[in-house]
Every structure is written in C-alpha cells, then in structure tokens.
Amino acid sequence: MRAGEFLSGLDEGKVIAAIREAEHGSSGEVRVFVAHGECRDAIAEARRQFDRMGMRRTRRRNAVLVFVAPRSRSFAIFGDEGIHARVGQEVWDRIASAMADRLRGGDATAAVLGAIGAVGEELARHFPPEPGDTNELPDAIAR
C-alpha cells in the first residue's frame, strides 16, 4: 500500500486528538510518522526518523514514535531511553502486536489510535504530568 492511500484512510483529526490526550495524561511526547518508501528494518528506520525529528531532545527523554511504513507493511514503536528503560522492549512488542491485528483488519485509524492510547497509558504510569509541562514536539502526523 502506498503512503498516500494509508494516509487517506487515516483520520488525522482523531490521531492528533489521541496524541494530545496521551500527552495530557503524562509528561511524555508522542509522534506518528508515516514513511513513503520501502522499509527493510522498521526499528532501524524508526530510530533514524526519531533522531531526524529531534525526539531525543525532550527534557525527560520520554518521547515515543509510532512508525508506519505502509508500502512495506511494517511498523515499529520506538521509545527514547527514559521510557524504554522503564518499560522494556516487551511493552513495545505488545503494542506493536495489537497494532498488527488492527492493521490486518483494515482499520488504519483504529490501529494507530490503539498504539497511541497504549503508549499514553505507559507514559502516564511512568511519567505523570508535572506542573509546568509544555508540549515539546508537534502533534501533527509526520511524513
């Protein structure tokens, strides 16, 4: 599937609202990136995009990227060192597995919203909101 087709089936307003809700319940940051080309290693590409988008510059190192490569039918959840140290790879794998189930069902919006919601729960559990928190990263879907 081409990125444009995936994006046209994605309710961007709902995705942005879910990101804002996840961030409101924590001091963390969530971004969604949709790749346009082929992707051989989703985790490596997610890491590269994470760095390119400046996501390591958050104050608590608790940003999480939901990475989707529709053309390759691959995706990854990638968290910065602050959140990753607290939850471990098994949590990202669990979230990714649930996302895969929803994507197989053909509902891109539900897949992305589910991943954002699960990431938001982990961020809230380990990084609750603090006074003075600011939105450190854009909420829009990156392409």
MOMO-V453458 format. One record per residue. N is the residue number from 0. RES is the residue in three letters. BURIAL is # if it has 24 or more other ideal C-beta (glycine too) atoms within 12 Angstrom, else .. Layout:
n: {N N}
res: {RES RES}
burial: {BURIAL BURIAL}
//
This chain:
n: {0 1 2 3 4 5 6 7 8 9 10 11 12 13 14 15 16 17 18 19 20 21 22 23 24 25 26 27 28 29 30 31 32 33 34 35 36 37 38 39 40 41 42 43 44 45 46 47 48 49 50 51 52 53 54 55 56 57 58 59 60 61 62 63 64 65 66 67 68 69 70 71 72 73 74 75 76 77 78 79 80 81 82 83 84 85 86 87 88 89 90 91 92 93 94 95 96 97 98 99 100 101 102 103 104 105 106 107 108 109 110 111 112 113 114 115 116 117 118 119 120 121 122 123 124 125 126 127 128 129 130 131 132 133 134 135 136 137 138 139 140 141 142}
res: {MET ARG ALA GLY GLU PHE LEU SER GLY LEU ASP GLU GLY LYS VAL ILE ALA ALA ILE ARG GLU ALA GLU HIS GLY SER SER GLY GLU VAL ARG VAL PHE VAL ALA HIS GLY GLU CYS ARG ASP ALA ILE ALA GLU ALA ARG ARG GLN PHE ASP ARG MET GLY MET ARG ARG THR ARG ARG ARG ASN ALA VAL LEU VAL PHE VAL ALA PRO ARG SER ARG SER PHE ALA ILE PHE GLY ASP GLU GLY ILE HIS ALA ARG VAL GLY GLN GLU VAL TRP ASP ARG ILE ALA SER ALA MET ALA ASP ARG LEU ARG GLY GLY ASP ALA THR ALA ALA VAL LEU GLY ALA ILE GLY ALA VAL GLY GLU GLU LEU ALA ARG HIS PHE PRO PRO GLU PRO GLY ASP THR ASN GLU LEU PRO ASP ALA ILE ALA ARG}
burial: {# . # . . # # . # # . # . # # # . # # . . # # . # # # # # # # # # # # . . . # . . # # . # # # . # # . . # . # # . # . # # # # # # # # # # # . . . # # # # # # # . # # # . # # . . . # # . . # # . # # . . # # . . . . # # # # # # # # # # # # # # # # # . # # . . . . . . . # # # . # . # # .}
//
